[in-house]
Amino acid sequence: MARAQQARPQNVDEYLDRFASPVRERLAAVRDLAREAAPDAVEAIKWGDPAWVHASGTILLVLAGYSKHIGVVFTPTTREAFDAELADYNPGKGSVKIAHTQPIPEDLLRRMIAHRIREHELDGVKWM
């Protein structure tokens, strides 16, 4: 399903409910992974998409569902730190596109989330 043109969801559950299987399950899997990798972050809706927000108020990452892929958006510096591993995921400025035909790179995403938390807490890197 393409991105819904409905009223903005109020929470992540409402966001996920907009998608049919198997996209919903893939988004839920990345949500679970983000919850595990960033247990102190708060889930919120930012620009209509699920985001994980540090206690300081800085966004750590954003998740989005599309008809052909899911997108995980980090800062450009986090994405660049993993450049060598992202060739198969059509990386953008700060984003990673995981096609629905690809397995979710769980270990890679965990490491990217850990890097993003460190770069914010230690280096003061804010959101874009």
C-alpha positions as CSV (number, residue, x, y, z in Angstrom):
1,M,0.0,0.0,0.0
2,A,1.3,3.5,-0.8
3,R,1.6,6.0,2.0
4,A,-1.8,6.7,3.4
5,Q,-3.3,10.2,2.7
6,Q,-5.4,10.1,5.9
7,A,-5.4,12.2,9.0
8,R,-2.1,11.9,10.9
9,P,-1.9,9.0,13.2
10,Q,-1.9,9.8,16.9
11,N,0.5,7.0,17.9
12,V,2.6,4.2,16.4
13,D,-0.1,1.6,16.7
14,E,-2.4,3.7,14.5
15,Y,0.4,4.2,12.0
16,L,1.1,0.5,11.7
17,D,-2.7,-0.3,11.4
18,R,-2.7,1.7,8.1
19,F,-0.7,-1.0,6.4
20,A,-1.7,-4.4,5.2
21,S,0.4,-7.5,5.7
22,P,3.2,-8.2,5.2
23,V,4.3,-4.5,5.3
24,R,2.7,-4.0,8.7
25,E,4.7,-7.0,10.1
26,R,8.0,-5.6,8.7
27,L,7.3,-2.2,10.2
28,A,6.5,-3.9,13.5
29,A,9.7,-5.9,13.4
30,V,11.8,-2.7,13.0
31,R,9.7,-1.1,15.7
32,D,10.5,-4.0,18.1
33,L,14.2,-3.7,17.1
34,A,14.2,0.0,17.8
35,R,12.6,-0.5,21.2
36,E,15.2,-3.1,22.1
37,A,18.2,-1.0,20.8
38,A,17.0,2.3,22.2
39,P,15.0,1.3,25.4
40,D,15.2,4.7,26.9
41,A,13.8,6.5,23.8
42,V,10.2,7.5,23.6
43,E,8.1,6.6,20.6
44,A,6.4,9.6,19.0
45,I,4.8,10.6,15.7
46,K,6.9,13.2,13.9
47,W,5.8,14.4,10.4
48,G,3.2,11.6,10.4
49,D,5.8,8.8,10.9
50,P,7.0,6.9,13.9
51,A,10.1,8.3,15.6
52,W,12.3,7.4,18.5
53,V,13.1,10.4,20.6
54,H,16.0,10.7,23.1
55,A,15.2,12.0,26.6
56,S,16.8,15.2,25.6
57,G,14.1,15.7,23.0
58,T,16.4,15.0,20.0
59,I,15.1,12.5,17.4
60,L,17.2,9.4,17.0
61,L,15.5,7.8,14.1
62,V,12.3,7.8,12.0
63,L,10.6,4.8,10.4
64,A,8.3,5.0,7.3
65,G,6.3,2.5,5.3
66,Y,5.9,2.5,1.5
67,S,4.5,0.2,-1.1
68,K,7.9,-1.2,-2.1
69,H,10.1,-0.6,0.9
70,I,10.4,0.6,4.4
71,G,12.6,3.5,5.2
72,V,14.7,4.1,8.3
73,V,16.0,7.6,8.6
74,F,19.0,8.5,10.7
75,T,21.3,11.5,10.6
76,P,23.6,11.8,7.6
77,T,26.6,11.2,9.9
78,T,25.1,7.9,11.2
79,R,24.3,6.8,7.6
80,E,27.8,7.7,6.4
81,A,29.4,5.7,9.2
82,F,27.9,2.5,7.7
83,D,28.3,3.4,4.1
84,A,30.3,0.3,3.2
85,E,27.5,-1.9,4.5
86,L,24.6,-0.1,2.9
87,A,25.2,-0.6,-0.8
88,D,22.2,-3.0,-1.0
89,Y,19.9,-0.7,0.8
90,N,19.7,2.3,-1.6
91,P,21.0,4.8,1.0
92,G,20.0,8.4,0.8
93,K,21.3,11.5,2.7
94,G,20.4,9.9,6.0
95,S,18.1,7.1,5.0
96,V,18.2,3.4,4.4
97,K,15.6,1.8,2.1
98,I,14.9,-1.8,2.8
99,A,12.9,-3.4,-0.1
100,H,10.1,-5.7,0.9
101,T,12.0,-8.4,-1.1
102,Q,15.0,-8.1,1.3
103,P,15.4,-9.5,4.8
104,I,15.5,-6.8,7.5
105,P,19.2,-6.3,8.3
106,E,18.6,-6.5,12.1
107,D,22.3,-6.5,13.2
108,L,23.1,-3.6,11.0
109,L,20.1,-1.6,12.2
110,R,21.0,-2.3,15.9
111,R,24.5,-1.1,15.3
112,M,23.3,2.0,13.5
113,I,20.9,2.8,16.4
114,A,23.7,2.4,18.9
115,H,25.9,4.6,16.9
116,R,23.2,7.3,16.6
117,I,22.7,7.2,20.4
118,R,26.4,7.6,21.0
119,E,26.8,10.4,18.4
120,H,24.0,12.3,20.1
121,E,25.1,11.7,23.7
122,L,28.9,12.0,23.2
123,D,29.2,14.3,20.2
124,G,26.1,16.4,20.6
125,V,24.8,15.6,17.1
126,K,21.2,16.8,16.9
127,W,18.6,15.9,14.3
128,M,19.0,17.2,10.7
